Structure formats: C-alpha cells, structure tokens
Amino acid sequence: MVESQQTTIINLHNSGLPPETIALQLDISLAEVNKAIAAAEGKSAMEASPSLASFYLDAVVDLDQAIKMAQQRVWKALKVENRFDISREETDEVLAKLVKSKVMLVILHIDLVGSTRISSTLPADRLAAIIQAFTQEMSIMITAYGGYVLKYVGDAILAFFLARDDAYLPCINAVNCARSMIKIVREGINPILNQYDYPEMNVRVGIDLGENVVVQYGWDIFNIAGKKLKMPHYDILGYTINIATKMTALAKPDQIVVGQMVLDVLDHRQKATFHPLQVSHEVWNYVSDYSRGIYPLYGTA
C-alpha cells in the first residue's frame, strides 16, 4: 500500500468513518483498511502530519463515492436520528504541540448561504438534522484533504491546514477541499433535500494563508460519572482567521474566495480558475504588508 493511500485511510478513520465505509470509498479491501489502521496505532498526530502535508490528496479522494455516501447519510438523517461522530481529539493533539508558538496555517472558512430562509421554512427538529448532516459531510471532506476542524460556529466551520514547511500543497489541498465540499452540497445533499421539498443549500468559502498563534485559554471541565474531567481549550489567534472569515462574506453562493498569498502559491492550472474580485474600499479595506496596499482577493467564476 502506498503511503499516500495509508494517510488517507487514517484521515477518514479519524473523521469517524467505519472501516467498511472507507473500504468502499477507496475501492480497496476491508483487510487493507484494518491493516493500515492497526499500523497507525500508537502514532501521534504530529508524527502523521508532516507526511500528510506532503501529498496531493485530490488524487486519492474518491469524490463520486463520497457523494454517494453523503446522500445515504443525509437521507438517513432525515428519516431517523442522525449520529454525529466527528471528534476534535486529533485537532487538540496537533494544537497541544503548537501552544505558545507561531505557525503558518491555511485557514478555510465555510458557511451556509441563506440559512435564515432555511430556518424559517423547516421545523426545529428537521433544521437541526439538516445542519448536523451538513456539518458532518463538510468535516469529513476537511479531514480527507488533510485539514483539521478548529470549531463550529452556528452554520459555519473554521478549519486549518498545516503549512509550516511548504505552503504549496496545503493551499492546493485546501482549494481542492473547498471545490469538493461545494460538489458534495450540490450533488450529495441537495438531491436528498429536493426529495422532501426542502430548500436547497448553497455555501461560500474563504481561504487565506498566514502566520497564527496557538493559545490555550484554560480548561473545559466535564462531570462524568461523578468525576471531574479537565480538557484543555485551544484556539488560534491571528489576522488570517479574521481575514478568511470576512472574505467569506464577500463570496457569492457556491464561490471560493482566496487571498493573494494563497493565489501566489497555486499552480497555473488552479490560478486560471480564479479572477480578481472587484470590491469597493468601503466594503474591503484590509491593508496588508504582503501586498503593500489593499489586500487583493480572487474568486472562482
């Protein structure tokens, strides 16, 4: 088994997918999946992340199979109670190694367009099921492309891709991840919503690259079986988080917006799919040292 495929298996396994589903998605045997998972036992997230950043993951993600699995999960979420099994454990392990340090990250922010319209149309239980299904599908894609979910904010997700040594592949993977997420929504989630006469979903994505600081704010305390369990609460601070969030708001439905720093490291094929975003200075006036002026933004057609 090639190392890139093994990395993808571990990624999908950590996202909560059962081995049987991973085998179907990658079109390999269940024995191969279980062997890769067993081989990874005992490895820390920091041991895995350098190899993860070294692969062009779009080549090993079976998007057609991912769409089929998304349809099945969304249909099930609307018929019976949905299970949300995405864990932050791997994210916390990575951030724990980076606390009180500066690190280059690709930040990806995705949110739903018109969620107010959806919420006014659906009863609360159906709305919760759909948002949960959406969040799960987007999280699975982020993990499959080597990213980490930082937090969920309402109907939005903040994620990051490590770019400590070389920004090229993390940026490529983040952009390809965004394209796949849009396709999952269009071809995986919306056809199921159409069957129930529910409003279709659209998303918008903002991606930027920059230096950030990892901080620990304190501890989350849980009371389990009469015992207190303390878990550290990590977060990321930096302009990149704020900029990625703000540029997302400028995107059209199903559009990806990237900053100049991301565009500069993409290959020619990827660059050709982005065009300068014309935004008035009253709406966008972020001044960057990188561009020595108003920070340029670029959007997909």
N, C-alpha and C positions, 0 to 999 in steps of 0.2 A: 504494500500500500504506500503510495507517495505521501510525503509529509504534508502537502497542501490539503489532501483529502482527509488525513487524520485530524488536522487542525479544524477543518470544517465540522467533522463529526463531534469533536469535543465542544465546539462552539454551540452546535444545535442541542447537544446533550445538556449543556449548562443552561440553555434557554428554557428547559423544561420539556422538550420533546422526548417521547419514549423511543427506545431503540428501534422498535418496529417501524415507526413513522420515519425515522432518519434513514433506515434501510430503503424504504420506498422512495423517499425524496431523492436520494443519491443513486438509486438503482444499483445497490450492492447487497450482499447477503447480510442477514442478521448476525451471523457469526463474525463477519468482518467488523461490524459496528461494535459488538460486545468486546472484541479483542482490542479495538482502539481505545474504548472507554477504560478497560482494565489496565492497559498500558499507561494511561494517563493518571492513574490513581497515585496520590502522594505528591504530584507535581503542584507547585504553587502557581497562581495566576501570573506572577511576574516571570516565572520560567517560561510560560507559554507565550506571553505577549510579544517578545521580540520576533519569534518565528511567525506569529500571526501577522505582524506588520510587514512581513517580507513576501507576501503572496498577493497576487492579483485575484481576489476572491470571486469576482464575477464569473470567472471561468469554471468554478466548481459549484456554484449555486444553481440548482435546477429550478428555474423560475416557474416553468409550466407546472411542475409538481407542487411547488409552493402555492400556486394559485388554486389548484385542486384541493389541497389540504386546507387552505383558508376558507374555501367555500363550504367544506364539510364542517369546520369548526364554527363558522358563523351560523350555518343552518342549525347546528346542534344548540348553539347558544340561544337561539330564538325559540326552539322547541322545548328544551329542558334547561335546567340550571347550568350555567357555564362555570367551568373551573379555570381559575386564573393562577397558573403555576410558575409565573416568571419570578425568579429570585434575584435580589440585589447582592447576594453573597460575593459573587466574583467581582462586581464593581467595587465593593467595600475592600476586598483584598488588594485590589490594584491601588486604590486611593490611600490605603493604610501605608503602603510603601513610599508614597509620594508626599505625605503630610509635611507641611512647612517647607516645601520646595517649589520652585518654578518649573513648569514643564510645558512644552509645545503640544497643543492639542488641536484637533479639528473638531469644532463644535457643530452639531447638527440639531436644529430645532424644527419640529414638525407639529402643525396643529390643524384642526378641522376648520373648514370654511362653512359658515352658516350654521353653526351648532345651535344658535338660538332658534332658528327655524325648525330644526330637528326636534329640539326640546319642547317646542310649543305644539308639535304635531303628535308626539308619542306619549303614552302613559309612562309614569316614572319607572316601572319595572322593565319595560321594553327599552327605554332610553338607556338605563343602566346596563342592560345586557349588550346593547349595540356598542356603547362606548367602551365597555370592557373587552368585547371581541376585537374592536379596532385597535385598542391599546396593545392587546396580546399579539396581534398579527404584526404590528409595527415593531414591537420589541423583538420578535423572532427574527425579522429581517435585519434589524440593527446588529443583533448578535451574530447572525450568519455572515455578515460582512466585516466582522472583527471589531465592532463597536461595543460600547458599554452604556447601558441606560443609567443616566445620572438621577433623574427624577421625573415624576409625572405631575403636571400642573394643570388641573382641570382636564380639558380635552387635548392637551399638548404634551409632547415628550421632549425632554432635553437629553441628548446623548453625546458621547465624545469618542474620538479615535486617537490613540496614542501616536504622536509624531515626533518622538524625541531624537531619532537619528536621521530620518529622511522623511520629508513631508509628502513626497510624490505618491507613494502607494496608499497611505491613509487618506489623502484627498481624493484619489481615484475611487477607492472603496467607498468613501462617504457619498460621493456623487452617484456612483452606481447603486448604492443602497437607496438613495432618495428616488432614483428612477424606478427601482423595483418596488418600493413602497407605493408609489403612485399607481403602478400597474396592478399591484395587489388590490388596491382600493377599487380601481376601475373594473377589473376582471374577476376579482375574487369576492369582494364584499358587496359591491353594488348589484350584481345579478341576483344575489340572495335577497337583498332588500327590495328589489323590484318585484319579486315573487309575493311579497307581503304588502305591496303598495306603500312601502315606506319611502321617505325622501332619500335620494342618492347622496353619497358623501363626496366631498372634494377636499383636498388637502393643499397646503402650501408649505414649502420647505426653505429654510435659510441655513447656509453653511459658511463658516469662516474659520480661519486659521490664526492662531496667535498664542502668546505666552500667558499662562494662567498660574494661579497659586492654589494649592490644595490645602484646605484648612479643616481642622476638627473643631466643631462648635461646642461639643460636650458629649453627653451620653443620653441615649434613649433607654428608659428603664421600663421593663416589662415584668409583670407579675404572672408567673406561670406555675401552677400547682403550689401556690403559697410561697414560691421562691422568687426573689428579685433577680432579673437577668439584665445586665448592663451591656448595651451595644453602642459603640462609638457612632456619632453622627458626623459624616463627612460632607463637604461641599466644595465647590470650585468657585474662585473669585477671579475676575479679570474682565477686560473690555470685550474679549471675544464672546463671552456669554451674552453680554448686553447687546452687542452688535448683531450677533446671529438672531437673537430674539426680535430685534427691531427690524432687521431686513426681511424677516419672515412676513411681517405685517404688510410689506410693500409688494409681496408676490401676488400674482393672480391665481385663481383656482387651478390646481394641478401644475403649478410652476415652481421651479427651483431657482432661488436667487443665491449667488455666491459673491464673496468679496474679491477684491483684486489679488490678495495674497493667495487665495485658492486658485483663481484663474491662471496665475503666473506659473504654477507648477503642473498644471494639467498638460496632457499631450495634445498634439494638434487636432486629433480627431474629436476629443472632448471639448477643446476650446471652440471648435467650429459650431457647436450646438448652443453656445451662449452668445448673447448680444448685449451691448451696453444698455443699462436701464436708465431711462430718462426720468429723473425725479427732481422736483424743484428744491432749491436750497431751503425753502421754508419747511419742507417735509423731511429732508435728509441733509443734515449739516455737520455730520461727523468728520472732523479733521484728523487725518492720520499722519504720523511721522513717516510711515512706509510710503505713502503716495505724495507726501509733502503738499497736501491740499485736501479738498473734499474727497473722502474715500470712495472710489468708483465701485459700482455694483453692476452685476451682469445677471441676466435672466434667460432661461430657456424660452423657446418660442411658444 
